[in-house]
Amino acid sequence: MGTVVQASGGADVGLDGLEDRVFDAVLFDMDGTLVDSTAAVARAWDHWAEEHGVPISQLRGHDGIPAASIVAKFLPEEQRADGVLRINELELSDTEGLTVLPGAAEALAALVDAPNAIATSCTMPLARARIASSGLAAPSVLVTADQVEHGKPAPDPYLLAAERLGVDPTRCLVVEDAPLGLQAARAAGCATLAVVTTTPRDELEADAVVTNLSEVRFEADGDGIRVRPAA
């Protein structure tokens, strides 16, 4: 969930030392990092809130965490399973208006032959639907909320992504847009690059912060992966 915000900047991008490091893999969040699904997500949750008598205003501020965790905050235990099924149904039925965020396609293309993954708070069916709608070439490793015991802000999604790639999480760079996702990445021991797409810059705690992925480029060779300011 969340609203894409406009951020200033673009000139003289600094990466606060990330450009001097070599990584074994890059792990991407999806919504708000690679694609903007804001409108579809808002429509689904607004519909869900109306059906379940939840004030829409109380649903704001849950960016980057699994739907099951959000549902658990608002419904009694005996209603949660049906509540999760319903929001999944609503989201799967609506991918209209989804757009690829600046630099996302280029980032994935640059890493097509290098270890990289998507670790998202979506379920697998929803993640696949959004990737298909976006037209992005998804990496071979896709970790979703229904594959881990604890979703973000727990480190589980990023730890599982690193495990499936066969790399040490401390040698991974995570690209995220949400504070809770960045918290998960730090807990996994990963380096962090934040994009200012759904959250104001001053609320993002990361090793480096850029407006979006168009401000950086990824370089992969036999030694590993580097991130540089875009030319």
Kinemage of the C-alpha trace (Angstrom):
@kinemage 1
@onewidth
@group {chain A} dominant
@subgroup {mainchain}
@vectorlist {calphas} color= white
{ca met a 1} P 0.000 0.000 0.000
{ca gly a 2} L 1.073 3.609 -0.388
{ca thr a 3} L 1.093 6.630 -2.626
{ca val a 4} L 3.918 7.397 -5.002
{ca val a 5} L 5.468 10.720 -4.073
{ca gln a 6} L 7.373 13.122 -6.241
{ca ala a 7} L 10.928 13.712 -5.119
{ca ser a 8} L 13.337 16.393 -6.066
{ca gly a 9} L 16.888 15.793 -7.073
{ca gly a 10} L 18.714 13.884 -9.729
{ca ala a 11} L 21.848 15.975 -10.074
{ca asp a 12} L 25.085 15.031 -8.337
{ca val a 13} L 23.728 11.748 -7.019
{ca gly a 14} L 25.901 10.375 -4.227
{ca leu a 15} L 25.825 6.780 -3.043
{ca asp a 16} L 27.609 7.278 0.281
{ca gly a 17} L 30.206 4.594 -0.355
{ca leu a 18} L 27.988 1.950 -1.972
{ca glu a 19} L 29.762 2.634 -5.265
{ca asp a 20} L 32.997 1.377 -3.699
{ca arg a 21} L 31.556 -2.012 -2.730
{ca val a 22} L 31.227 -5.236 -4.716
{ca phe a 23} L 28.103 -7.341 -4.168
{ca asp a 24} L 27.328 -10.961 -4.937
{ca ala a 25} L 23.619 -10.292 -5.619
{ca val a 26} L 20.955 -7.598 -5.762
{ca leu a 27} L 17.602 -8.236 -4.081
{ca phe a 28} L 14.696 -6.035 -5.161
{ca asp a 29} L 11.429 -5.255 -3.474
{ca met a 30} L 8.656 -5.059 -6.087
{ca asp a 31} L 5.746 -2.696 -5.361
{ca gly a 32} L 6.988 0.868 -5.052
{ca thr a 33} L 10.495 -0.146 -6.126
{ca leu a 34} L 10.082 -1.715 -9.562
{ca val a 35} L 6.403 -1.042 -10.267
{ca asp a 36} L 3.788 1.460 -9.163
{ca ser a 37} L 0.642 -0.442 -8.243
{ca thr a 38} L -0.672 2.349 -5.997
{ca ala a 39} L -4.010 2.869 -7.708
{ca ala a 40} L -4.907 -0.823 -7.922
{ca val a 41} L -3.810 -1.483 -4.333
{ca ala a 42} L -5.825 1.462 -3.035
{ca arg a 43} L -8.950 0.351 -4.896
{ca ala a 44} L -8.671 -3.185 -3.544
{ca trp a 45} L -8.104 -2.163 0.072
{ca asp a 46} L -10.789 0.532 -0.041
{ca his a 47} L -13.250 -2.112 -1.249
{ca trp a 48} L -12.061 -4.542 1.429
{ca ala a 49} L -12.336 -1.918 4.170
{ca glu a 50} L -15.879 -1.026 3.145
{ca glu a 51} L -16.901 -4.693 3.190
{ca his a 52} L -15.386 -5.274 6.634
{ca gly a 53} L -16.420 -2.038 8.324
{ca val a 54} L -12.850 -0.770 8.714
{ca pro a 55} L -12.226 2.997 8.422
{ca ile a 56} L -10.133 3.515 5.308
{ca ser a 57} L -7.925 6.023 7.128
{ca gln a 58} L -6.729 3.260 9.467
{ca leu a 59} L -5.320 1.266 6.548
{ca arg a 60} L -2.784 3.932 5.598
{ca gly a 61} L 0.838 3.562 6.623
{ca his a 62} L 1.147 -0.191 6.066
{ca asp a 63} L 3.551 -0.047 3.141
{ca gly a 64} L 5.778 -3.054 2.627
{ca ile a 65} L 4.146 -5.609 4.911
{ca pro a 66} L 2.104 -8.687 3.907
{ca ala a 67} L -1.650 -8.499 3.536
{ca ala a 68} L -2.090 -11.174 6.214
{ca ser a 69} L -0.349 -8.956 8.752
{ca ile a 70} L -2.615 -6.031 7.875
{ca val a 71} L -5.756 -8.163 8.061
{ca ala a 72} L -4.680 -9.484 11.468
{ca lys a 73} L -4.714 -5.934 12.844
{ca phe a 74} L -8.360 -5.381 12.008
{ca leu a 75} L -10.202 -8.694 12.127
{ca pro a 76} L -10.708 -11.214 14.956
{ca glu a 77} L -8.795 -14.448 14.566
{ca glu a 78} L -11.751 -16.479 13.337
{ca gln a 79} L -12.321 -14.048 10.429
{ca arg a 80} L -8.703 -13.577 9.312
{ca ala a 81} L -8.399 -16.469 6.879
{ca asp a 82} L -11.484 -15.322 4.959
{ca gly a 83} L -10.256 -11.729 5.166
{ca val a 84} L -6.938 -12.639 3.567
{ca leu a 85} L -8.655 -14.680 0.848
{ca arg a 86} L -10.887 -11.715 0.065
{ca ile a 87} L -8.116 -9.114 -0.275
{ca asn a 88} L -6.122 -11.542 -2.418
{ca glu a 89} L -9.157 -12.006 -4.639
{ca leu a 90} L -9.677 -8.251 -4.950
{ca glu a 91} L -6.031 -7.555 -5.777
{ca leu a 92} L -5.746 -10.382 -8.295
{ca ser a 93} L -8.779 -9.098 -10.162
{ca asp a 94} L -7.378 -5.579 -10.605
{ca thr a 95} L -3.970 -4.754 -12.095
{ca glu a 96} L -5.244 -1.813 -14.142
{ca gly a 97} L -2.999 1.230 -14.150
{ca leu a 98} L 0.140 -0.597 -13.013
{ca thr a 99} L 3.259 1.124 -14.372
{ca val a 100} L 6.969 0.365 -14.401
{ca leu a 101} L 8.940 2.857 -12.322
{ca pro a 102} L 11.847 4.792 -13.891
{ca gly a 103} L 15.031 2.768 -14.235
{ca ala a 104} L 13.460 -0.534 -13.169
{ca ala a 105} L 13.531 -2.243 -16.561
{ca glu a 106} L 17.108 -1.087 -17.155
{ca ala a 107} L 18.225 -2.349 -13.727
{ca leu a 108} L 16.807 -5.824 -14.309
{ca ala a 109} L 18.226 -5.909 -17.836
{ca ala a 110} L 21.713 -5.026 -16.563
{ca leu a 111} L 21.545 -7.927 -14.095
{ca val a 112} L 20.019 -10.549 -16.377
{ca asp a 113} L 23.158 -12.708 -16.201
{ca ala a 114} L 23.969 -11.877 -12.566
{ca pro a 115} L 22.436 -13.152 -9.314
{ca asn a 116} L 19.354 -11.124 -8.448
{ca ala a 117} L 15.928 -11.719 -6.958
{ca ile a 118} L 12.615 -10.125 -6.095
{ca ala a 119} L 11.439 -10.444 -2.488
{ca thr a 120} L 7.928 -9.060 -2.131
{ca ser a 121} L 5.144 -8.919 0.430
{ca cys a 122} L 2.703 -10.082 -2.264
{ca thr a 123} L 1.544 -13.666 -2.513
{ca met a 124} L 2.970 -15.695 -5.387
{ca pro a 125} L -0.170 -15.473 -7.596
{ca leu a 126} L -0.381 -11.699 -7.111
{ca ala a 127} L 3.343 -11.180 -7.690
{ca arg a 128} L 3.190 -13.174 -10.920
{ca ala a 129} L 0.116 -11.243 -12.064
{ca arg a 130} L 1.772 -7.877 -11.455
{ca ile a 131} L 5.036 -8.917 -13.102
{ca ala a 132} L 3.113 -10.174 -16.133
{ca ser a 133} L 1.108 -6.947 -16.292
{ca ser a 134} L 4.266 -4.842 -16.053
{ca gly a 135} L 6.096 -6.679 -18.816
{ca leu a 136} L 9.279 -6.761 -16.726
{ca ala a 137} L 11.700 -9.640 -17.181
{ca ala a 138} L 11.596 -11.099 -13.694
{ca pro a 139} L 14.663 -12.719 -12.142
{ca ser a 140} L 14.668 -16.485 -11.669
{ca val a 141} L 14.302 -16.183 -7.893
{ca leu a 142} L 10.998 -14.789 -6.652
{ca val a 143} L 10.269 -14.857 -2.917
{ca thr a 144} L 6.740 -14.035 -1.782
{ca ala a 145} L 4.988 -13.617 1.552
{ca asp a 146} L 3.358 -17.040 1.380
{ca gln a 147} L 6.787 -18.718 1.233
{ca val a 148} L 8.113 -17.452 4.567
{ca glu a 149} L 6.951 -17.843 8.154
{ca his a 150} L 7.442 -14.154 8.924
{ca gly a 151} L 7.092 -11.402 6.347
{ca lys a 152} L 8.680 -7.964 6.354
{ca pro a 153} L 9.807 -6.279 8.616
{ca ala a 154} L 11.253 -9.668 9.625
{ca pro a 155} L 14.388 -10.567 7.634
{ca asp a 156} L 12.968 -13.883 6.364
{ca pro a 157} L 12.166 -12.817 2.756
{ca tyr a 158} L 15.654 -11.474 2.118
{ca leu a 159} L 17.355 -14.347 3.900
{ca leu a 160} L 15.415 -16.839 1.768
{ca ala a 161} L 16.226 -14.941 -1.427
{ca ala a 162} L 19.945 -14.999 -0.591
{ca glu a 163} L 19.748 -18.696 0.303
{ca arg a 164} L 18.093 -19.563 -3.017
{ca leu a 165} L 20.749 -17.610 -4.890
{ca gly a 166} L 23.460 -19.374 -2.917
{ca val a 167} L 25.004 -16.153 -1.605
{ca asp a 168} L 25.822 -14.655 1.779
{ca pro a 169} L 23.151 -12.059 2.682
{ca thr a 170} L 25.855 -9.744 4.007
{ca arg a 171} L 27.175 -9.536 0.435
{ca cys a 172} L 23.771 -8.584 -0.991
{ca leu a 173} L 22.382 -5.158 -1.865
{ca val a 174} L 18.673 -4.683 -1.195
{ca val a 175} L 16.698 -2.055 -3.130
{ca glu a 176} L 13.593 -0.926 -1.231
{ca asp a 177} L 11.079 1.908 -1.030
{ca ala a 178} L 9.478 1.317 2.372
{ca pro a 179} L 10.845 1.787 5.906
{ca leu a 180} L 9.632 -1.650 7.021
{ca gly a 181} L 11.259 -3.287 4.006
{ca leu a 182} L 14.524 -1.514 4.779
{ca gln a 183} L 14.216 -2.744 8.356
{ca ala a 184} L 13.908 -6.303 7.037
{ca ala a 185} L 16.977 -5.848 4.848
{ca arg a 186} L 19.093 -4.496 7.692
{ca ala a 187} L 17.982 -7.358 9.934
{ca ala a 188} L 19.158 -9.782 7.234
{ca gly a 189} L 22.568 -8.100 7.225
{ca cys a 190} L 22.215 -6.655 3.720
{ca ala a 191} L 23.388 -3.311 2.394
{ca thr a 192} L 20.501 -1.019 1.473
{ca leu a 193} L 19.635 1.350 -1.357
{ca ala a 194} L 16.352 3.232 -0.908
{ca val a 195} L 14.237 4.830 -3.624
{ca val a 196} L 12.025 7.832 -2.901
{ca thr a 197} L 8.832 6.616 -4.570
{ca thr a 198} L 6.334 5.969 -1.764
{ca thr a 199} L 8.034 7.481 1.296
{ca pro a 200} L 9.627 10.909 1.908
{ca arg a 201} L 13.414 10.904 1.751
{ca asp a 202} L 13.884 11.895 5.385
{ca glu a 203} L 11.938 8.817 6.546
{ca leu a 204} L 14.178 6.346 4.706
{ca glu a 205} L 17.034 4.849 6.731
{ca ala a 206} L 19.425 3.284 4.219
{ca asp a 207} L 23.071 3.208 3.210
{ca ala a 208} L 22.156 5.429 0.262
{ca val a 209} L 18.968 7.059 -1.010
{ca val a 210} L 18.111 7.971 -4.614
{ca thr a 211} L 14.992 9.359 -6.221
{ca asn a 212} L 14.449 6.219 -8.289
{ca leu a 213} L 16.467 3.604 -10.155
{ca ser a 214} L 17.052 5.916 -13.116
{ca glu a 215} L 19.672 7.660 -10.962
{ca val a 216} L 21.884 4.558 -10.768
{ca arg a 217} L 23.267 1.890 -13.036
{ca phe a 218} L 24.321 -1.650 -12.218
{ca glu a 219} L 27.498 -3.206 -13.575
{ca ala a 220} L 28.046 -6.969 -13.378
{ca asp a 221} L 31.187 -8.890 -14.250
{ca gly a 222} L 33.144 -11.908 -13.045
{ca asp a 223} L 34.103 -10.123 -9.829
{ca gly a 224} L 30.553 -9.273 -8.798
{ca ile a 225} L 28.023 -6.441 -9.019
{ca arg a 226} L 28.616 -2.721 -8.554
{ca val a 227} L 26.154 0.151 -8.370
{ca arg a 228} L 27.182 3.501 -9.800
{ca pro a 229} L 25.563 6.905 -10.247
{ca ala a 230} L 23.948 7.021 -13.676
{ca ala a 231} L 25.976 8.919 -16.253
